[in-house]
């Protein structure tokens, strides 16, 4: 590699670096301009909707209570089924013991 080739490569590299530095400088200037603008005022808080809030609470509470009621029914049905199963097994066990 000759000195001329090395110098040409260094010149191309320097040109690329100067383009990158120009882009970085432009980016920094853009950031400074956006930071200097006045901030947009926050929107005024809306008053909470009284009726909609209570309707939502009522619907949510109703769904919750319905879920609790269905769960209680499932537990009651399971308890009755288990009791009947135990009584039948007890009866079968007594019949087996009396036949022997």
PAZA-508022 format. One record per atom (N, C-alpha, C): residue in one letter; residue number from 1; x, z, y; atom name. Coordinates in steps of 0.05 Angstrom, whole numbers, padded with zeros to 5 digits. Each point is the difference from the previous one (the first is absolute). Example, Ala and Ser with C-alpha at 12.3 -4.5 7.8 and 13.67 -1.06 7.14 Angstrom:
REM PAZA-508022
<type=a seq=1 c1=00264 c3=00156 c2=-00114 atom=N>
<type=a seq=1 c1=-00018 c3=00000 c2=00024 atom=CA>
<type=a seq=1 c1=00018 c3=00000 c2=00024 atom=C>
<type=s seq=2 c1=-00007 c3=-00014 c2=00021 atom=N>
<type=s seq=2 c1=00016 c3=00001 c2=00024 atom=CA>
<type=s seq=2 c1=-00015 c3=00014 c2=00022 atom=C>
//
This chain:
REM PAZA-508022
<type=x seq=1 c1=00017 c3=00000 c2=-00023 atom=N>
<type=x seq=1 c1=-00017 c3=00000 c2=00023 atom=CA>
<type=x seq=1 c1=00018 c3=00000 c2=00025 atom=C>
<type=x seq=2 c1=-00005 c3=-00018 c2=00017 atom=N>
<type=x seq=2 c1=00016 c3=-00003 c2=00024 atom=CA>
<type=x seq=2 c1=-00010 c3=00019 c2=00022 atom=C>
<type=x seq=3 c1=00016 c3=00002 c2=00020 atom=N>
<type=x seq=3 c1=-00008 c3=00017 c2=00023 atom=CA>
<type=x seq=3 c1=-00024 c3=-00012 c2=00014 atom=C>
<type=x seq=4 c1=-00001 c3=-00026 c2=00000 atom=N>
<type=x seq=4 c1=-00023 c3=-00013 c2=00013 atom=CA>
<type=x seq=4 c1=-00026 c3=00006 c2=-00014 atom=C>
<type=x seq=5 c1=00000 c3=-00001 c2=-00027 atom=N>
<type=x seq=5 c1=-00024 c3=00007 c2=-00015 atom=CA>
<type=x seq=5 c1=-00008 c3=00029 c2=00004 atom=C>
<type=x seq=6 c1=00020 c3=00018 c2=00001 atom=N>
<type=x seq=6 c1=-00006 c3=00028 c2=00005 atom=CA>
<type=x seq=6 c1=-00011 c3=00004 c2=00028 atom=C>
<type=x seq=7 c1=00011 c3=-00014 c2=00019 atom=N>
<type=x seq=7 c1=-00010 c3=00003 c2=00027 atom=CA>
<type=x seq=7 c1=-00029 c3=-00011 c2=00002 atom=C>
<type=x seq=8 c1=-00006 c3=-00022 c2=-00013 atom=N>
<type=x seq=8 c1=-00027 c3=-00011 c2=00000 atom=CA>
<type=x seq=8 c1=-00020 c3=00019 c2=-00013 atom=C>
<type=x seq=9 c1=00009 c3=00012 c2=-00022 atom=N>
<type=x seq=9 c1=-00018 c3=00019 c2=-00014 atom=CA>
<type=x seq=9 c1=-00005 c3=00024 c2=00018 atom=C>
<type=x seq=10 c1=00021 c3=00010 c2=00013 atom=N>
<type=x seq=10 c1=-00004 c3=00023 c2=00018 atom=CA>
<type=x seq=10 c1=-00018 c3=-00007 c2=00024 atom=C>
<type=x seq=11 c1=00002 c3=-00025 c2=00010 atom=N>
<type=x seq=11 c1=-00017 c3=-00008 c2=00022 atom=CA>
<type=x seq=11 c1=-00029 c3=-00001 c2=-00009 atom=C>
<type=x seq=12 c1=-00005 c3=-00010 c2=-00024 atom=N>
<type=x seq=12 c1=-00028 c3=-00001 c2=-00010 atom=CA>
<type=x seq=12 c1=-00011 c3=00028 c2=-00004 atom=C>
<type=x seq=13 c1=00017 c3=00018 c2=-00010 atom=N>
<type=x seq=13 c1=-00008 c3=00027 c2=-00004 atom=CA>
<type=x seq=13 c1=-00006 c3=00014 c2=00026 atom=C>
<type=x seq=14 c1=00017 c3=-00005 c2=00020 atom=N>
<type=x seq=14 c1=-00004 c3=00012 c2=00026 atom=CA>
<type=x seq=14 c1=-00026 c3=-00010 c2=00013 atom=C>
<type=x seq=15 c1=-00006 c3=-00026 c2=-00004 atom=N>
<type=x seq=15 c1=-00025 c3=-00010 c2=00011 atom=CA>
<type=x seq=15 c1=-00024 c3=00013 c2=-00013 atom=C>
<type=x seq=16 c1=00001 c3=00004 c2=-00027 atom=N>
<type=x seq=16 c1=-00022 c3=00013 c2=-00014 atom=CA>
<type=x seq=16 c1=-00003 c3=00029 c2=00010 atom=C>
<type=x seq=17 c1=00022 c3=00013 c2=00004 atom=N>
<type=x seq=17 c1=-00001 c3=00028 c2=00010 atom=CA>
<type=x seq=17 c1=-00011 c3=00001 c2=00028 atom=C>
<type=x seq=18 c1=00007 c3=-00019 c2=00017 atom=N>
<type=x seq=18 c1=-00011 c3=00001 c2=00027 atom=CA>
<type=x seq=18 c1=-00030 c3=-00006 c2=00000 atom=C>
<type=x seq=19 c1=-00010 c3=-00016 c2=-00018 atom=N>
<type=x seq=19 c1=-00029 c3=-00005 c2=-00003 atom=CA>
<type=x seq=19 c1=-00014 c3=00026 c2=-00008 atom=C>
<type=x seq=20 c1=00012 c3=00014 c2=-00020 atom=N>
<type=x seq=20 c1=-00011 c3=00025 c2=-00009 atom=CA>
<type=x seq=20 c1=-00001 c3=00020 c2=00023 atom=C>
<type=x seq=21 c1=00022 c3=00002 c2=00015 atom=N>
<type=x seq=21 c1=00001 c3=00019 c2=00022 atom=CA>
<type=x seq=21 c1=-00021 c3=-00007 c2=00022 atom=C>
<type=x seq=22 c1=-00005 c3=-00026 c2=00005 atom=N>
<type=x seq=22 c1=-00020 c3=-00009 c2=00019 atom=CA>
<type=x seq=22 c1=-00028 c3=00008 c2=-00010 atom=C>
<type=x seq=23 c1=-00005 c3=-00003 c2=-00026 atom=N>
<type=x seq=23 c1=-00026 c3=00008 c2=-00011 atom=CA>
<type=x seq=23 c1=-00004 c3=00030 c2=00002 atom=C>
<type=x seq=24 c1=00021 c3=00015 c2=-00005 atom=N>
<type=x seq=24 c1=-00002 c3=00029 c2=00001 atom=CA>
<type=x seq=24 c1=-00005 c3=00009 c2=00029 atom=C>
<type=x seq=25 c1=00014 c3=-00013 c2=00019 atom=N>
<type=x seq=25 c1=-00004 c3=00007 c2=00028 atom=CA>
<type=x seq=25 c1=-00029 c3=-00006 c2=00009 atom=C>
<type=x seq=26 c1=-00010 c3=-00023 c2=-00009 atom=N>
<type=x seq=26 c1=-00028 c3=-00007 c2=00007 atom=CA>
<type=x seq=26 c1=-00019 c3=00019 c2=-00012 atom=C>
<type=x seq=27 c1=00005 c3=00009 c2=-00024 atom=N>
<type=x seq=27 c1=-00018 c3=00020 c2=-00013 atom=CA>
<type=x seq=27 c1=00000 c3=00026 c2=00015 atom=C>
<type=x seq=28 c1=00024 c3=00009 c2=00008 atom=N>
<type=x seq=28 c1=00002 c3=00025 c2=00015 atom=CA>
<type=x seq=28 c1=-00015 c3=-00002 c2=00027 atom=C>
<type=x seq=29 c1=00003 c3=-00022 c2=00013 atom=N>
<type=x seq=29 c1=-00014 c3=-00004 c2=00026 atom=CA>
<type=x seq=29 c1=-00031 c3=00000 c2=-00004 atom=C>
<type=x seq=30 c1=-00009 c3=-00013 c2=-00022 atom=N>
<type=x seq=30 c1=-00029 c3=00000 c2=-00005 atom=CA>
<type=x seq=30 c1=-00010 c3=00028 c2=-00006 atom=C>
<type=x seq=31 c1=00016 c3=00016 c2=-00014 atom=N>
<type=x seq=31 c1=-00008 c3=00028 c2=-00006 atom=CA>
<type=x seq=31 c1=-00001 c3=00016 c2=00026 atom=C>
<type=x seq=32 c1=00019 c3=-00004 c2=00017 atom=N>
<type=x seq=32 c1=00000 c3=00014 c2=00026 atom=CA>
<type=x seq=32 c1=-00024 c3=-00007 c2=00017 atom=C>
<type=x seq=33 c1=-00008 c3=-00026 c2=-00001 atom=N>
<type=x seq=33 c1=-00023 c3=-00008 c2=00016 atom=CA>
<type=x seq=33 c1=-00026 c3=00012 c2=-00011 atom=C>
<type=x seq=34 c1=-00002 c3=00001 c2=-00027 atom=N>
<type=x seq=34 c1=-00025 c3=00011 c2=-00011 atom=CA>
<type=x seq=34 c1=-00001 c3=00030 c2=00004 atom=C>
<type=x seq=35 c1=00023 c3=00014 c2=00001 atom=N>
<type=x seq=35 c1=-00001 c3=00029 c2=00005 atom=CA>
<type=x seq=35 c1=-00005 c3=00006 c2=00029 atom=C>
<type=x seq=36 c1=00005 c3=-00018 c2=00018 atom=N>
<type=x seq=36 c1=-00004 c3=00006 c2=00028 atom=CA>
<type=x seq=36 c1=-00030 c3=-00004 c2=00008 atom=C>
<type=x seq=37 c1=-00016 c3=-00014 c2=-00016 atom=N>
<type=x seq=37 c1=-00028 c3=-00004 c2=00007 atom=CA>
<type=x seq=37 c1=-00015 c3=00027 c2=-00003 atom=C>
<type=x seq=38 c1=-00020 c3=00003 c2=00017 atom=N>
<type=x seq=38 c1=-00016 c3=00025 c2=-00001 atom=CA>
<type=x seq=38 c1=-00016 c3=00001 c2=-00026 atom=C>
<type=x seq=39 c1=-00001 c3=00023 c2=-00012 atom=N>
<type=x seq=39 c1=-00016 c3=00002 c2=-00025 atom=CA>
<type=x seq=39 c1=-00030 c3=-00004 c2=00006 atom=C>
<type=x seq=40 c1=-00013 c3=-00011 c2=-00020 atom=N>
<type=x seq=40 c1=-00029 c3=-00004 c2=00002 atom=CA>
<type=x seq=40 c1=-00013 c3=00027 c2=-00003 atom=C>
<type=x seq=41 c1=-00019 c3=00007 c2=00018 atom=N>
<type=x seq=41 c1=-00013 c3=00026 c2=-00003 atom=CA>
<type=x seq=41 c1=-00016 c3=00002 c2=-00026 atom=C>
<type=x seq=42 c1=-00001 c3=00023 c2=-00011 atom=N>
<type=x seq=42 c1=-00015 c3=00004 c2=-00025 atom=CA>
<type=x seq=42 c1=-00029 c3=-00002 c2=00006 atom=C>
<type=x seq=43 c1=-00016 c3=-00011 c2=-00019 atom=N>
<type=x seq=43 c1=-00028 c3=-00001 c2=00004 atom=CA>
<type=x seq=43 c1=-00013 c3=00027 c2=00001 atom=C>
<type=x seq=44 c1=-00021 c3=00003 c2=00015 atom=N>
<type=x seq=44 c1=-00014 c3=00025 c2=00002 atom=CA>
<type=x seq=44 c1=-00013 c3=00007 c2=-00026 atom=C>
<type=x seq=45 c1=00002 c3=00026 c2=-00008 atom=N>
<type=x seq=45 c1=-00012 c3=00007 c2=-00026 atom=CA>
<type=x seq=45 c1=-00031 c3=-00003 c2=00001 atom=C>
<type=x seq=46 c1=-00010 c3=-00011 c2=-00022 atom=N>
<type=x seq=46 c1=-00029 c3=-00004 c2=-00002 atom=CA>
<type=x seq=46 c1=-00013 c3=00026 c2=-00008 atom=C>
<type=x seq=47 c1=-00023 c3=00005 c2=00010 atom=N>
<type=x seq=47 c1=-00014 c3=00025 c2=-00008 atom=CA>
<type=x seq=47 c1=-00009 c3=-00004 c2=-00029 atom=C>
<type=x seq=48 c1=00002 c3=00022 c2=-00015 atom=N>
<type=x seq=48 c1=-00007 c3=-00001 c2=-00029 atom=CA>
<type=x seq=48 c1=-00030 c3=-00004 c2=-00002 atom=C>
<type=x seq=49 c1=-00007 c3=-00019 c2=-00018 atom=N>
<type=x seq=49 c1=-00028 c3=-00006 c2=-00005 atom=CA>
<type=x seq=49 c1=-00013 c3=00023 c2=-00015 atom=C>
<type=x seq=50 c1=-00019 c3=00014 c2=00013 atom=N>
<type=x seq=50 c1=-00012 c3=00023 c2=-00012 atom=CA>
<type=x seq=50 c1=-00017 c3=-00007 c2=-00024 atom=C>
<type=x seq=51 c1=-00018 c3=-00019 c2=00003 atom=N>
<type=x seq=51 c1=-00019 c3=-00007 c2=-00021 atom=CA>
<type=x seq=51 c1=00014 c3=-00012 c2=-00024 atom=C>
<type=x seq=52 c1=00018 c3=-00019 c2=00005 atom=N>
<type=x seq=52 c1=00014 c3=-00013 c2=-00022 atom=CA>
<type=x seq=52 c1=00018 c3=00020 c2=-00015 atom=C>
<type=x seq=53 c1=00011 c3=00019 c2=00014 atom=N>
<type=x seq=53 c1=00017 c3=00020 c2=-00013 atom=CA>
<type=x seq=53 c1=-00017 c3=00017 c2=-00019 atom=C>
<type=x seq=54 c1=-00023 c3=00009 c2=00009 atom=N>
<type=x seq=54 c1=-00016 c3=00017 c2=-00017 atom=CA>
<type=x seq=54 c1=-00013 c3=-00016 c2=-00023 atom=C>
<type=x seq=55 c1=-00007 c3=-00025 c2=00005 atom=N>
<type=x seq=55 c1=-00010 c3=-00016 c2=-00023 atom=CA>
<type=x seq=55 c1=00021 c3=-00004 c2=-00021 atom=C>
<type=x seq=56 c1=00025 c3=-00004 c2=00008 atom=N>
<type=x seq=56 c1=00022 c3=-00003 c2=-00019 atom=CA>
<type=x seq=56 c1=00004 c3=00026 c2=-00015 atom=C>
<type=x seq=57 c1=-00001 c3=00022 c2=00014 atom=N>
<type=x seq=57 c1=00004 c3=00026 c2=-00014 atom=CA>
<type=x seq=57 c1=-00023 c3=00005 c2=-00020 atom=C>
<type=x seq=58 c1=-00024 c3=-00007 c2=00008 atom=N>
<type=x seq=58 c1=-00023 c3=00003 c2=-00018 atom=CA>
<type=x seq=58 c1=00002 c3=-00017 c2=-00025 atom=C>
<type=x seq=59 c1=00008 c3=-00025 c2=00004 atom=N>
<type=x seq=59 c1=00002 c3=-00018 c2=-00023 atom=CA>
<type=x seq=59 c1=00023 c3=00010 c2=-00018 atom=C>
<type=x seq=60 c1=00022 c3=00007 c2=00012 atom=N>
<type=x seq=60 c1=00023 c3=00010 c2=-00017 atom=CA>
<type=x seq=60 c1=-00008 c3=00025 c2=-00015 atom=C>
<type=x seq=61 c1=-00014 c3=00019 c2=00013 atom=N>
<type=x seq=61 c1=-00008 c3=00024 c2=-00013 atom=CA>
<type=x seq=61 c1=-00020 c3=-00005 c2=-00022 atom=C>
<type=x seq=62 c1=-00018 c3=-00019 c2=00004 atom=N>
<type=x seq=62 c1=-00019 c3=-00007 c2=-00021 atom=CA>
<type=x seq=62 c1=00013 c3=-00012 c2=-00024 atom=C>
<type=x seq=63 c1=00019 c3=-00017 c2=00004 atom=N>
<type=x seq=63 c1=00015 c3=-00012 c2=-00022 atom=CA>
<type=x seq=63 c1=00015 c3=00021 c2=-00015 atom=C>
<type=x seq=64 c1=00013 c3=00019 c2=00014 atom=N>
<type=x seq=64 c1=00014 c3=00022 c2=-00013 atom=CA>
<type=x seq=64 c1=-00018 c3=00017 c2=-00017 atom=C>
<type=x seq=65 c1=-00023 c3=00008 c2=00012 atom=N>
<type=x seq=65 c1=-00019 c3=00016 c2=-00015 atom=CA>
<type=x seq=65 c1=-00011 c3=-00014 c2=-00024 atom=C>
<type=x seq=66 c1=-00006 c3=-00026 c2=00002 atom=N>
<type=x seq=66 c1=-00009 c3=-00016 c2=-00022 atom=CA>
<type=x seq=66 c1=00021 c3=00000 c2=-00023 atom=C>
<type=x seq=67 c1=00025 c3=-00003 c2=00008 atom=N>
<type=x seq=67 c1=00022 c3=00000 c2=-00020 atom=CA>
<type=x seq=67 c1=00001 c3=00027 c2=-00014 atom=C>
<type=x seq=68 c1=-00003 c3=00022 c2=00015 atom=N>
<type=x seq=68 c1=00001 c3=00026 c2=-00012 atom=CA>
<type=x seq=68 c1=-00024 c3=00004 c2=-00019 atom=C>
<type=x seq=69 c1=-00023 c3=-00010 c2=00007 atom=N>
<type=x seq=69 c1=-00024 c3=00003 c2=-00017 atom=CA>
<type=x seq=69 c1=00003 c3=-00015 c2=-00026 atom=C>
<type=x seq=70 c1=00010 c3=-00025 c2=00002 atom=N>
<type=x seq=70 c1=00004 c3=-00016 c2=-00024 atom=CA>
<type=x seq=70 c1=00021 c3=00013 c2=-00018 atom=C>
<type=x seq=71 c1=00021 c3=00011 c2=00011 atom=N>
<type=x seq=71 c1=00020 c3=00014 c2=-00016 atom=CA>
<type=x seq=71 c1=-00012 c3=00024 c2=-00014 atom=C>
<type=x seq=72 c1=-00016 c3=00015 c2=00014 atom=N>
<type=x seq=72 c1=-00013 c3=00024 c2=-00012 atom=CA>
<type=x seq=72 c1=-00018 c3=-00008 c2=-00023 atom=C>
<type=x seq=73 c1=-00015 c3=-00023 c2=00004 atom=N>
<type=x seq=73 c1=-00017 c3=-00009 c2=-00022 atom=CA>
<type=x seq=73 c1=00017 c3=-00008 c2=-00024 atom=C>
<type=x seq=74 c1=00022 c3=-00013 c2=00004 atom=N>
<type=x seq=74 c1=00018 c3=-00008 c2=-00022 atom=CA>
<type=x seq=74 c1=00010 c3=00025 c2=-00015 atom=C>
<type=x seq=75 c1=00008 c3=00021 c2=00015 atom=N>
<type=x seq=75 c1=00009 c3=00024 c2=-00013 atom=CA>
<type=x seq=75 c1=-00023 c3=00013 c2=-00016 atom=C>
<type=x seq=76 c1=-00024 c3=00000 c2=00011 atom=N>
<type=x seq=76 c1=-00023 c3=00012 c2=-00014 atom=CA>
<type=x seq=76 c1=-00006 c3=-00015 c2=-00026 atom=C>
<type=x seq=77 c1=00000 c3=-00026 c2=00002 atom=N>
<type=x seq=77 c1=-00006 c3=-00016 c2=-00024 atom=CA>
<type=x seq=77 c1=00022 c3=00004 c2=-00021 atom=C>
<type=x seq=78 c1=00024 c3=00002 c2=00008 atom=N>
<type=x seq=78 c1=00022 c3=00005 c2=-00019 atom=CA>
<type=x seq=78 c1=-00003 c3=00027 c2=-00013 atom=C>
<type=x seq=79 c1=-00008 c3=00020 c2=00015 atom=N>
<type=x seq=79 c1=-00003 c3=00027 c2=-00011 atom=CA>
<type=x seq=79 c1=-00023 c3=00000 c2=-00020 atom=C>
<type=x seq=80 c1=-00022 c3=-00013 c2=00005 atom=N>
<type=x seq=80 c1=-00023 c3=-00002 c2=-00019 atom=CA>
<type=x seq=80 c1=00009 c3=-00014 c2=-00025 atom=C>
<type=x seq=81 c1=00013 c3=-00022 c2=00003 atom=N>
<type=x seq=81 c1=00009 c3=-00016 c2=-00024 atom=CA>
<type=x seq=81 c1=00019 c3=00017 c2=-00017 atom=C>
<type=x seq=82 c1=00019 c3=00014 c2=00013 atom=N>
<type=x seq=82 c1=00019 c3=00017 c2=-00015 atom=CA>
<type=x seq=82 c1=-00015 c3=00022 c2=-00014 atom=C>
<type=x seq=83 c1=-00020 c3=00012 c2=00012 atom=N>
<type=x seq=83 c1=-00015 c3=00022 c2=-00012 atom=CA>
<type=x seq=83 c1=-00015 c3=-00011 c2=-00025 atom=C>
<type=x seq=84 c1=-00013 c3=-00023 c2=00002 atom=N>
<type=x seq=84 c1=-00015 c3=-00011 c2=-00022 atom=CA>
<type=x seq=84 c1=00020 c3=-00007 c2=-00023 atom=C>
<type=x seq=85 c1=00023 c3=-00011 c2=00007 atom=N>
<type=x seq=85 c1=00020 c3=-00006 c2=-00020 atom=CA>
<type=x seq=85 c1=00009 c3=00025 c2=-00015 atom=C>
<type=x seq=86 c1=00005 c3=00022 c2=00015 atom=N>
<type=x seq=86 c1=00009 c3=00025 c2=-00013 atom=CA>
<type=x seq=86 c1=-00022 c3=00011 c2=-00018 atom=C>
<type=x seq=87 c1=-00025 c3=-00001 c2=00009 atom=N>
<type=x seq=87 c1=-00022 c3=00010 c2=-00017 atom=CA>
<type=x seq=87 c1=-00003 c3=-00016 c2=-00025 atom=C>
<type=x seq=88 c1=00002 c3=-00026 c2=00001 atom=N>
<type=x seq=88 c1=-00002 c3=-00017 c2=-00024 atom=CA>
<type=x seq=88 c1=00023 c3=00005 c2=-00018 atom=C>
<type=x seq=89 c1=00024 c3=00003 c2=00010 atom=N>
<type=x seq=89 c1=00023 c3=00005 c2=-00017 atom=CA>
<type=x seq=89 c1=-00002 c3=00028 c2=-00013 atom=C>
<type=x seq=90 c1=-00011 c3=00019 c2=00015 atom=N>
<type=x seq=90 c1=-00004 c3=00027 c2=-00012 atom=CA>
<type=x seq=90 c1=-00020 c3=-00001 c2=-00023 atom=C>
<type=x seq=91 c1=-00022 c3=-00015 c2=00005 atom=N>
<type=x seq=91 c1=-00020 c3=-00003 c2=-00021 atom=CA>
<type=x seq=91 c1=00011 c3=-00013 c2=-00025 atom=C>
<type=x seq=92 c1=00016 c3=-00021 c2=00004 atom=N>
<type=x seq=92 c1=00013 c3=-00014 c2=-00023 atom=CA>
<type=x seq=92 c1=00018 c3=00019 c2=-00014 atom=C>
<type=x seq=93 c1=00016 c3=00016 c2=00015 atom=N>
<type=x seq=93 c1=00018 c3=00018 c2=-00012 atom=CA>
<type=x seq=93 c1=-00014 c3=00022 c2=-00017 atom=C>
<type=x seq=94 c1=-00022 c3=00009 c2=00011 atom=N>
<type=x seq=94 c1=-00016 c3=00020 c2=-00015 atom=CA>
<type=x seq=94 c1=-00011 c3=-00012 c2=-00026 atom=C>
<type=x seq=95 c1=-00010 c3=-00025 c2=00001 atom=N>
<type=x seq=95 c1=-00010 c3=-00013 c2=-00024 atom=CA>
<type=x seq=95 c1=00022 c3=-00004 c2=-00021 atom=C>
<type=x seq=96 c1=00023 c3=-00007 c2=00009 atom=N>
<type=x seq=96 c1=00023 c3=-00003 c2=-00019 atom=CA>
<type=x seq=96 c1=00007 c3=00027 c2=-00012 atom=C>
<type=x seq=97 c1=00000 c3=00021 c2=00015 atom=N>
<type=x seq=97 c1=00007 c3=00026 c2=-00010 atom=CA>
<type=x seq=97 c1=-00021 c3=00010 c2=-00020 atom=C>
<type=x seq=98 c1=-00026 c3=-00005 c2=00005 atom=N>
<type=x seq=98 c1=-00021 c3=00009 c2=-00017 atom=CA>
<type=x seq=98 c1=-00001 c3=-00015 c2=-00026 atom=C>
<type=x seq=99 c1=00008 c3=-00025 c2=-00001 atom=N>
<type=x seq=99 c1=00000 c3=-00017 c2=-00024 atom=CA>
<type=x seq=99 c1=00023 c3=00006 c2=-00019 atom=C>
<type=x seq=100 c1=00020 c3=00014 c2=00009 atom=N>
<type=x seq=100 c1=00023 c3=00005 c2=-00018 atom=CA>
<type=x seq=100 c1=-00002 c3=00025 c2=-00015 atom=C>
//
